[in-house]
Amino acid sequence: MTDSLKNGADIHNEVLFERRGRLGVITLHRPKAVNALTAGMVGALLEQLTAWVDDDGVATVLVRGAGERGLCAGGDIVAIYEEIPAGGGQTADFWQTEYRVNSLIARYPKPYVALMDGLVLGGGVGISAHGSVRVVTERTRMGMPETTIGFAPDVGGTLLLSRAPGEAGTHAALTGAHLSAADALHLGLADHYVPSDRLDDLLEALESETAEAAVVRYTVDAPGSALAGQRDWIDNCYSSNDAEEIVRRLRSYRGVDGGGAAEAARAADTIEAKSPTSVKVTLASLRRVKNFTLDEALAQEYRVGLRFLEAPDFREGIRAQVVDKDRAPRWNPPTLAEVLPEQVERFFEPLGHRELDLQLKETDHA
C-alpha cells in the first residue's frame, strides 16, 4: 500500500491515506455514518500506521474525519447487531484488530495528531485519545456511551476514564455523558483547544513543521469545563464501589444550600435508564483497571466484550437505540438490584485460548 502513496492519495475502502510533505494524513471516509469504523477500516489503519513507523519520509501522522459531523462515532454497531446471532466471531476479530490499532497509537514513535472535531464516541476515542497530540474544538462532543447500548467502555476507555481527576471519569462512564472540549481537557482525554476554523491552517503547518511548533501556534485558551464545576457532588457520590450505593448517594445529595442536587438526581435517573448489567460491569472494570497498562486494560475489555456478545442486553440495546429506534430497551435483568455479584464476576473470567493477542502478525507489515 505504501508505494501507492508516493504521488498522492490512496483509498482503501472507507479510509483515505495521503502524504502532504512530511505529514501522513489519515482521513476516515464514511461521512454518512459519522465515520463509524468497520473491520476493513481498522485493518487498513493497522497496516498503514505500521508501515509509516519505518518511513523516514513521514515525520508526523494526523487523523481526521470526513464530513462536517465528526471524527468518528465509534464502531459499526449495526454490523455487530447483525452478526451476534451467528456467534460474534467476526466482531471478536474486529476487536482484535481495533485494539492492536489502539495499542500501536499509544506507543507510536512519531507524533500522532488527532483532530477531535465534532462527534468522537466509543471507538473514535480509541483512535484519538491514545495519541500524543490530541486537539479538540468548540464543536467537540466526546463520550463513551456504551452503557446506553448494553455494553461497557472499551478501546482502552476504561483506563483513560479511571485516571481522570477524582470521580469524573466514573460519572462519564456510567452515564455515557457527551463531553464538551473543555470537559475532555479536564478529564485528560485531550491536550489542545484549537478553533475549528483554524484546523486547515494547522494541517498545512504540520506538512513542514514539527507537531509541537505547529500545534502551539494555533492553540487558544479553552472555555471552562462544566464537569469541573460539578466535582463536589460527583466526587462525593461516585466514590463507592457499589452501583446501587452510587445511585442512593446521587438521589440524597443536597450539597451546600441544595447546590448540585438537581444535577445529581438527573445523573441517578440517567444511570437507572441504562443497562443494569452494563452499569455494574463498567464500574467493576473502572475499579480493576487503575494500575493496569493499556495492553492489560485492552485484554480485560476484550474478555468483557466477548461476554457481552453472549449476554442479552448488548443486542437489545443496539436494537432499541439504532435499529428500531424506539428508545425502550427491555433490559435483562431489569434493575441494578437483580444483577448479582457472581454475574458481574463472570464477565472478567479468563478466556483461555481466546484471550486477546496484541502481537502484530506478518500480514500487518505487508
C-alpha positions as CSV (number, residue, x, y, z in Angstrom):
1,M,0.0,0.0,0.0
2,T,2.8,2.4,0.9
3,D,4.2,2.6,-2.6
4,S,0.9,4.0,-3.9
5,L,1.1,6.9,-1.5
6,K,4.3,8.4,-3.0
7,N,2.4,10.5,-5.5
8,G,-0.6,11.4,-3.5
9,A,-3.6,9.6,-2.0
10,D,-4.9,6.0,-1.9
11,I,-8.4,5.0,-1.0
12,H,-8.6,1.7,0.8
13,N,-12.4,1.1,1.1
14,E,-13.5,3.7,3.5
15,V,-10.3,5.3,4.8
16,L,-8.0,7.6,2.9
17,F,-4.2,7.8,3.3
18,E,-2.3,10.7,2.0
19,R,1.2,12.2,2.3
20,R,1.5,16.0,2.4
21,G,5.1,16.9,2.7
22,R,6.4,15.1,5.8
23,L,2.9,14.6,7.2
24,G,1.0,11.3,6.8
25,V,-2.7,12.1,6.8
26,I,-5.4,9.6,7.7
27,T,-9.0,10.6,6.7
28,L,-11.8,8.3,7.9
29,H,-14.1,8.4,5.0
30,R,-17.7,7.3,5.9
31,P,-19.3,10.7,6.4
32,K,-22.9,9.5,6.2
33,A,-22.1,7.1,9.2
34,V,-20.1,9.8,11.0
35,N,-17.0,7.7,10.0
36,A,-18.0,4.7,12.1
37,L,-15.3,2.1,12.0
38,T,-15.6,-1.2,10.0
39,A,-13.3,-4.2,10.0
40,G,-11.8,-3.1,6.7
41,M,-11.0,0.3,8.1
42,V,-9.2,-0.9,11.2
43,G,-7.2,-3.4,9.2
44,A,-6.1,-0.6,6.8
45,L,-5.2,1.6,9.8
46,L,-3.1,-1.0,11.3
47,E,-1.3,-1.8,8.1
48,Q,-0.6,1.9,7.2
49,L,0.4,3.0,10.7
50,T,2.8,0.1,10.9
51,A,4.3,1.0,7.5
52,W,4.7,4.6,8.5
53,V,6.7,3.7,11.6
54,D,9.7,2.9,9.4
55,D,9.1,5.5,6.7
56,D,11.7,8.3,7.1
57,G,9.6,10.5,4.8
58,V,6.8,10.7,7.3
59,A,7.7,12.7,10.4
60,T,4.2,13.2,11.8
61,V,0.9,11.3,11.5
62,L,-2.6,13.0,11.6
63,V,-6.0,11.5,11.8
64,R,-9.3,13.4,11.0
65,G,-12.8,12.6,9.9
66,A,-14.5,13.3,6.6
67,G,-17.6,15.5,6.5
68,E,-19.0,18.0,9.0
69,R,-20.3,15.8,11.7
70,G,-17.3,14.4,13.5
71,L,-14.1,12.4,13.7
72,C,-15.7,9.1,14.4
73,A,-19.0,7.9,16.0
74,G,-17.4,4.6,17.1
75,G,-17.6,1.1,15.7
76,D,-20.3,0.0,13.3
77,I,-22.7,-1.4,15.8
78,V,-25.4,-2.3,13.3
79,A,-22.9,-4.7,11.8
80,I,-22.3,-6.1,15.3
81,Y,-26.1,-6.4,15.8
82,E,-26.5,-8.4,12.6
83,E,-23.6,-10.7,13.4
84,I,-24.3,-11.6,17.0
85,P,-26.8,-14.3,16.2
86,A,-24.1,-16.1,14.2
87,G,-21.9,-16.2,17.3
88,G,-20.0,-12.9,17.1
89,G,-16.8,-14.4,15.6
90,Q,-16.4,-11.5,13.1
91,T,-17.0,-9.0,15.9
92,A,-14.3,-10.6,18.0
93,D,-11.9,-10.5,15.1
94,F,-12.8,-6.8,14.5
95,W,-12.0,-6.0,18.2
96,Q,-8.7,-7.9,18.0
97,T,-7.5,-5.7,15.1
98,E,-9.0,-2.5,16.6
99,Y,-7.3,-3.0,19.9
100,R,-4.0,-3.6,18.1
101,V,-4.5,-0.2,16.5
102,N,-5.2,1.4,19.9
103,S,-2.1,-0.1,21.4
104,L,0.0,0.9,18.5
105,I,-1.2,4.5,18.6
106,A,-0.4,4.7,22.3
107,R,3.3,3.8,21.7
108,Y,3.7,5.4,18.3
109,P,7.3,6.6,17.9
110,K,6.3,9.7,15.9
111,P,3.9,12.5,16.8
112,Y,0.3,11.3,16.3
113,V,-2.1,14.2,16.0
114,A,-5.8,13.6,16.4
115,L,-8.3,16.3,15.2
116,M,-11.2,15.5,17.6
117,D,-13.6,17.8,15.9
118,G,-17.4,17.1,16.1
119,L,-18.5,13.7,17.4
120,V,-15.9,11.5,19.0
121,L,-17.6,8.5,20.5
122,G,-16.5,5.0,21.5
123,G,-14.0,3.7,19.0
124,G,-13.4,7.2,17.9
125,V,-11.9,7.8,21.4
126,G,-9.7,4.8,20.9
127,I,-8.1,6.1,17.7
128,S,-7.6,9.6,19.1
129,A,-7.3,9.8,22.9
130,H,-4.3,7.4,23.0
131,G,-2.4,9.7,20.7
132,S,0.4,12.1,21.7
133,V,-1.2,15.3,20.3
134,R,-4.9,15.5,20.9
135,V,-6.8,18.5,19.5
136,V,-10.4,19.5,20.4
137,T,-12.5,22.3,19.1
138,E,-15.6,24.2,20.1
139,R,-17.6,21.5,18.1
140,T,-16.2,18.5,20.0
141,R,-18.8,16.2,21.6
142,M,-16.9,13.3,23.1
143,G,-18.1,10.3,25.1
144,M,-18.1,6.6,25.9
145,P,-21.9,5.9,25.6
146,E,-21.7,2.1,25.9
147,T,-24.0,1.6,28.9
148,T,-26.7,3.0,26.7
149,I,-26.5,0.0,24.3
150,G,-25.9,-2.7,26.9
151,F,-22.1,-2.7,26.6
152,A,-19.1,-1.3,28.5
153,P,-16.4,1.2,27.5
154,D,-13.6,-0.5,25.6
155,V,-10.7,0.6,23.2
156,G,-8.8,1.5,26.4
157,G,-11.6,3.8,27.5
158,T,-11.8,2.2,30.9
159,L,-8.2,3.0,31.6
160,L,-8.5,6.6,30.3
161,L,-11.6,7.3,32.4
162,S,-10.2,5.5,35.5
163,R,-7.3,8.0,35.5
164,A,-9.4,11.1,35.2
165,P,-9.4,13.6,38.2
166,G,-11.5,12.4,41.1
167,E,-14.6,10.5,40.1
168,A,-15.3,12.5,36.9
169,G,-14.4,9.5,34.8
170,T,-16.8,7.3,36.7
171,H,-19.6,9.7,36.1
172,A,-18.8,9.9,32.4
173,A,-18.6,6.1,32.1
174,L,-21.8,5.2,33.9
175,T,-24.0,8.0,32.5
176,G,-22.5,7.9,28.9
177,A,-22.5,11.7,29.0
178,H,-21.4,13.7,26.0
179,L,-18.4,15.8,26.9
180,S,-17.5,19.2,25.6
181,A,-14.0,20.1,24.5
182,A,-13.4,21.7,27.9
183,D,-14.7,18.6,29.7
184,A,-12.4,16.4,27.6
185,L,-9.4,18.6,28.6
186,H,-10.4,18.3,32.2
187,L,-10.7,14.5,32.0
188,G,-7.2,14.2,30.4
189,L,-8.7,13.0,27.1
190,A,-7.3,15.9,25.1
191,D,-4.4,18.4,25.2
192,H,-5.1,21.4,23.0
193,Y,-8.0,23.6,22.1
194,V,-8.0,24.9,18.5
195,P,-10.9,26.7,16.9
196,S,-12.4,24.6,14.1
197,D,-11.8,27.3,11.5
198,R,-8.1,27.0,12.1
199,L,-7.8,23.3,11.6
200,D,-6.9,23.6,7.9
201,D,-4.2,26.0,8.8
202,L,-2.9,23.6,11.4
203,L,-2.8,20.8,8.9
204,E,-0.9,22.9,6.4
205,A,1.7,23.9,9.1
206,L,2.2,20.2,10.0
207,E,3.3,19.4,6.5
208,S,6.7,21.1,7.2
209,E,6.9,22.0,10.9
210,T,7.2,19.8,14.0
211,A,3.9,18.9,15.7
212,E,4.9,20.8,18.8
213,A,5.6,24.0,17.0
214,A,2.6,23.9,14.8
215,V,0.0,23.0,17.4
216,V,1.2,25.5,20.0
217,R,0.8,28.3,17.4
218,Y,-2.9,27.6,16.9
219,T,-3.9,26.6,20.4
220,V,-6.1,29.1,22.4
221,D,-7.5,29.1,25.9
222,A,-10.4,26.7,26.3
223,P,-13.7,27.8,28.0
224,G,-14.4,26.5,31.4
225,S,-15.4,22.9,32.0
226,A,-19.0,22.4,33.3
227,L,-17.8,19.0,34.5
228,A,-15.0,20.5,36.6
229,G,-17.6,22.8,38.2
230,Q,-19.6,19.8,39.4
231,R,-16.8,17.9,41.0
232,D,-18.2,18.4,44.6
233,W,-21.2,16.2,44.1
234,I,-19.5,13.9,41.5
235,D,-16.6,13.1,43.8
236,N,-18.9,12.7,46.8
237,C,-21.4,10.4,45.1
238,Y,-19.3,8.2,42.8
239,S,-16.6,7.2,45.3
240,S,-18.4,4.0,46.2
241,N,-17.6,0.7,44.5
242,D,-21.3,-0.3,44.6
243,A,-23.6,1.0,41.8
244,E,-26.7,0.9,43.9
245,E,-25.0,2.9,46.6
246,I,-23.9,5.5,44.0
247,V,-27.5,5.9,42.9
248,R,-28.6,6.3,46.5
249,R,-26.0,9.0,47.1
250,L,-27.0,10.8,44.0
251,R,-30.6,10.8,45.0
252,S,-29.9,12.0,48.5
253,Y,-27.3,14.6,47.7
254,R,-28.1,18.1,48.8
255,G,-24.8,20.0,48.9
256,V,-24.5,23.5,50.2
257,D,-27.8,25.2,50.0
258,G,-29.0,22.5,47.7
259,G,-26.3,23.1,45.1
260,G,-25.8,20.2,42.8
261,A,-28.9,18.3,44.0
262,A,-30.8,18.6,40.7
263,E,-27.8,17.6,38.6
264,A,-27.1,14.6,40.9
265,A,-30.8,13.5,40.7
266,R,-30.6,13.7,36.9
267,A,-27.5,11.6,36.9
268,A,-29.3,9.0,39.0
269,D,-32.2,8.9,36.6
270,T,-29.7,8.5,33.7
271,I,-27.9,5.6,35.3
272,E,-31.1,3.8,36.1
273,A,-32.2,4.0,32.5
274,K,-29.0,2.3,31.3
275,S,-28.5,-1.5,31.2
276,P,-28.1,-2.5,34.8
277,T,-25.6,-5.2,33.8
278,S,-23.6,-2.7,31.8
279,V,-23.5,-0.2,34.7
280,K,-22.3,-2.8,37.2
281,V,-19.7,-4.3,34.8
282,T,-18.5,-0.9,33.8
283,L,-18.0,0.2,37.4
284,A,-16.1,-3.0,38.2
285,S,-14.0,-2.5,35.1
286,L,-13.0,1.0,36.2
287,R,-12.0,-0.1,39.7
288,R,-10.0,-3.1,38.5
289,V,-8.0,-1.2,35.7
290,K,-6.4,1.7,37.6
291,N,-3.0,0.2,37.9
292,F,-3.0,-1.7,34.5
293,T,-1.0,-0.9,31.5
294,L,-3.0,-0.1,28.3
295,D,-2.4,-3.6,26.9
296,E,-3.7,-5.1,30.2
297,A,-6.7,-2.9,30.1
298,L,-7.4,-3.9,26.5
299,A,-7.1,-7.6,27.4
300,Q,-9.7,-7.1,30.2
301,E,-12.0,-5.1,27.9
302,Y,-11.8,-7.9,25.3
303,R,-12.8,-10.5,27.9
304,V,-15.7,-8.3,29.0
305,G,-16.7,-7.6,25.3
306,L,-16.9,-11.3,24.4
307,R,-19.1,-11.9,27.4
308,F,-21.4,-9.1,26.4
309,L,-21.8,-10.8,23.0
310,E,-23.3,-13.8,24.8
311,A,-25.5,-11.6,27.1
312,P,-28.9,-10.3,26.1
313,D,-28.5,-6.6,26.8
314,F,-26.0,-5.7,24.1
315,R,-28.1,-6.7,21.1
316,E,-31.2,-5.4,22.8
317,G,-29.6,-2.0,23.4
318,I,-28.5,-1.7,19.8
319,R,-32.0,-2.7,18.7
320,A,-33.6,0.0,20.8
321,Q,-31.2,2.8,20.0
322,V,-30.2,2.2,16.4
323,V,-32.2,-0.4,14.7
324,D,-35.9,0.1,15.8
325,K,-35.1,3.4,17.5
326,D,-37.9,3.0,20.0
327,R,-35.6,4.0,22.8
328,A,-37.3,1.5,25.0
329,P,-34.8,-1.3,25.8
330,R,-36.0,-4.3,27.8
331,W,-33.0,-5.0,30.0
332,N,-32.4,-8.4,31.5
333,P,-32.1,-8.3,34.5
334,P,-34.2,-5.1,34.6
335,T,-32.8,-3.5,37.7
336,L,-29.4,-3.0,39.4
337,A,-30.5,-5.0,42.5
338,E,-31.2,-8.0,40.3
339,V,-27.6,-8.1,38.9
340,L,-25.8,-10.3,41.3
341,P,-22.1,-10.1,42.1
342,E,-21.3,-13.5,40.7
343,Q,-22.9,-12.5,37.4
344,V,-20.6,-9.5,37.2
345,E,-17.5,-11.6,38.1
346,R,-18.2,-13.9,35.2
347,F,-17.5,-11.1,32.7
348,F,-13.9,-11.0,33.9
349,E,-13.1,-14.7,33.8
350,P,-10.1,-15.7,31.6
351,L,-10.9,-16.7,28.0
352,G,-8.3,-19.5,27.7
353,H,-7.1,-19.8,24.1
354,R,-9.4,-16.9,23.1
355,E,-7.5,-14.3,25.1
356,L,-6.6,-11.1,23.2
357,D,-3.5,-11.3,21.2
358,L,-1.9,-7.9,20.6
359,Q,1.1,-9.2,18.8
360,L,1.4,-7.9,15.2
361,K,1.0,-10.6,12.5
362,E,3.2,-10.9,9.4
363,T,0.3,-9.6,7.3
364,D,0.3,-6.4,9.4
365,H,3.6,-5.5,7.8
366,A,2.6,-6.3,4.2
